[in-house]
Amino acid sequence: MILTRSKNLADKYDDLILIESEHLMDQLKQVTKSVKTKSPFSRCPVCNTETEAVEKETIENEIPSYVFETHKDFKRCPECGRVFWKGTHYKEIQKVINEINS
Ligand SMILES: [Zn+2]
């Protein structure tokens, strides 16, 4: 899906979203209303592959020990191998999502 603020580009193609506002929060609201998606945390932010739940014990040597001790749910990207958990970055993103949906 192409997202653009270019009216010229929007006039040439059908399968895109013409972003109307210059303000980020309004842009995010427009996109989330236009596109049905799974959880925003279902894909790898690096390579866009769907992540998969992984057993905590199998990734102990791949994450900081503090994270291992303080979190229980982890996901792995099957493409690039990165491991994800609901840390502070997750909470900041969730705040933005709540604001968009309010
Ligand atoms: Zn990945």
Residues whose N, C-alpha, C, O or C-beta is under 5 A from the ligand:
A	BS01	ZN	C44 V46 C47 N48 T49 C77 E79 C80
